Amino acid sequence: MVGNKKQTKKEVTFPELRALMAKYGVTYTDIGKIIGNTYQTVSKKFNETYEFSLLDMYKIKEYFISIGEPKENLKIDKLFFDWKFTDVNKIA
């Protein structure tokens, strides 16, 4: 701890999407190509500086379907929203 500041563990954003990316070896650069953004913009979206648009979400979902992920596993709410409303970062 430096000074009076408490160190806090950074919350993992979009854990379901990150897990899917890891499963298929998909990088931020790949996501950028899928949605037409740069690596830097994708990074800012994952860090919540910018938001994913609905079109971004759809393109990402469709991409993972096209490379073999079962459609029933890919729900927009699960990939982009559920983590905000559940305590997935505290599940050990």
Wavefront OBJ file of the C-alpha trace (Angstrom):
o trace
v 0.000 0.000 0.000
v 1.351 3.415 -0.979
v 0.372 6.336 1.238
v -3.235 6.157 2.406
v -4.591 4.635 -0.773
v -6.061 1.152 -0.529
v -5.207 -1.251 -3.300
v -8.291 -2.844 -4.736
v -8.559 -5.792 -7.025
v -9.651 -4.647 -10.464
v -12.969 -6.079 -11.570
v -12.882 -8.363 -14.607
v -15.156 -6.913 -17.261
v -17.041 -9.074 -19.763
v -15.874 -12.397 -18.251
v -18.069 -14.583 -20.491
v -16.824 -12.847 -23.633
v -13.213 -13.042 -22.435
v -13.613 -16.771 -21.744
v -15.003 -17.300 -25.229
v -12.117 -15.322 -26.726
v -9.614 -17.460 -24.802
v -11.339 -20.666 -25.910
v -10.891 -19.724 -29.579
v -7.672 -17.703 -29.321
v -9.380 -14.468 -30.343
v -7.518 -11.227 -29.534
v -8.564 -7.581 -29.178
v -7.101 -7.065 -32.654
v -9.364 -9.825 -34.001
v -12.398 -8.285 -32.288
v -11.395 -4.944 -33.802
v -11.410 -6.458 -37.286
v -14.818 -8.039 -36.637
v -16.434 -4.785 -35.511
v -14.340 -2.335 -37.551
v -12.377 -0.764 -34.694
v -8.732 -0.442 -33.744
v -7.068 -2.426 -30.977
v -7.057 0.742 -28.855
v -10.799 1.303 -29.266
v -11.572 -2.336 -28.462
v -9.393 -2.090 -25.351
v -11.344 0.982 -24.255
v -14.607 -0.879 -24.813
v -13.414 -3.769 -22.644
v -12.346 -1.267 -19.983
v -15.716 0.526 -20.248
v -14.290 3.856 -21.403
v -16.404 3.342 -24.538
v -19.487 1.169 -24.937
v -20.058 -1.722 -27.296
v -22.840 -0.793 -29.707
v -25.682 -3.194 -30.359
v -24.212 -3.755 -33.838
v -20.816 -4.581 -32.252
v -22.500 -7.119 -29.999
v -24.360 -8.719 -32.893
v -21.212 -8.944 -35.054
v -19.221 -10.530 -32.231
v -21.979 -13.032 -31.519
v -22.292 -13.955 -35.195
v -18.524 -14.326 -35.524
v -18.358 -16.880 -32.724
v -21.271 -18.792 -34.257
v -19.412 -18.807 -37.593
v -16.342 -20.416 -36.014
v -18.296 -23.158 -34.299
v -19.682 -21.962 -30.981
v -23.214 -23.334 -30.519
v -25.814 -20.620 -31.039
v -27.610 -21.537 -27.809
v -24.445 -20.648 -25.838
v -24.353 -17.142 -27.247
v -26.835 -14.769 -25.709
v -26.144 -11.031 -25.921
v -27.191 -10.536 -22.297
v -24.851 -13.301 -21.095
v -21.860 -11.990 -23.053
v -22.297 -8.271 -22.432
v -24.574 -7.590 -19.465
v -25.022 -10.379 -16.892
v -21.629 -9.757 -15.278
v -22.752 -6.238 -14.339
v -25.750 -7.537 -12.426
v -24.237 -10.587 -10.747
v -21.248 -10.878 -8.507
v -19.145 -12.999 -10.900
v -15.968 -11.371 -9.659
v -16.507 -12.760 -6.145
v -17.147 -16.346 -7.208
v -14.073 -18.350 -6.306
l 1 2 3 4 5 6 7 8 9 10 11 12 13 14 15 16 17 18 19 20 21 22 23 24 25 26 27 28 29 30 31 32 33 34 35 36 37 38 39 40 41 42 43 44 45 46 47 48 49 50 51 52 53 54 55 56 57 58 59 60 61 62 63 64 65 66 67 68 69 70 71 72 73 74 75 76 77 78 79 80 81 82 83 84 85 86 87 88 89 90 91 92
